[in-house]
Amino acid sequence: MSSRIETGACFCGSIAAELHGEPFWICYDHDDECRRAIGGPLNVWVGYRPEQFHLTRGSPKSFSKTRGIVRTFCGDCGTSIGYIDKGLSDELYLAIGFLDNPDRFQPQAHAYWRMKLPWGEFRRRSASRGSLFPGARPGFRRPDGSLGPDRANS
């Protein structure tokens, strides 16, 4: 039995959990439904058994649009916590953004690769916002120098 204990919490801290033991699966996911639910170009799901997951604070809200899939999130800040597939009752998938130490979860594969966004190239690049977009203040600038949406030049 593994003594590994990981923790996770939503952005506002209303929901927190402990995870006991090793995850059975860590995977990049390019599925368009997950992309929409998470609000990003892809996600990394970390698979645990339901009995390994223990809420230590709060009570997530749930939502289901896809038959058999129930997604959980914080009702206060909106952080995605995870999902269950009712057809796979012994599996629980947690969004890597919910985990306190995401660096400890190296993805092992890509799911729904054919659905990846066409510009989704996976290259390592280390840079600050200022070096990518010179003169950028908090927020971001497009490559042409203009400010992104909902940002004002001040």
HULIN-V286587 format. One record per backbone hydrogen bond with DSSP energy under -1.0 kcal/mol. CO is the residue of the C=O (numbers start at 1). NH is the residue of the N-H. If there is no record, write none. Layout:
CO_NH, CO_NH
//
This chain:
4_21, 6_19, 7_100, 8_17, 15_10, 16_56, 16_57, 17_8, 18_54, 19_6, 25_47, 26_108, 27_45, 28_111, 29_43, 31_35, 32_36, 33_37, 34_38, 35_39, 35_40, 43_29, 44_96, 45_27, 46_94, 47_24, 47_25, 48_92, 49_52, 50_53, 52_20, 54_18, 57_16, 61_73, 63_71, 66_69, 68_86, 70_84, 71_63, 72_81, 72_82, 73_61, 74_78, 79_74, 81_95, 82_72, 83_93, 84_70, 85_88, 88_91, 92_48, 93_83, 94_46, 95_98, 98_9, 101_104, 102_105, 109_28, 111_30, 112_115, 113_116, 117_120, 119_121, 128_132, 129_133, 133_136, 140_148, 142_145, 146_142, 148_151
//
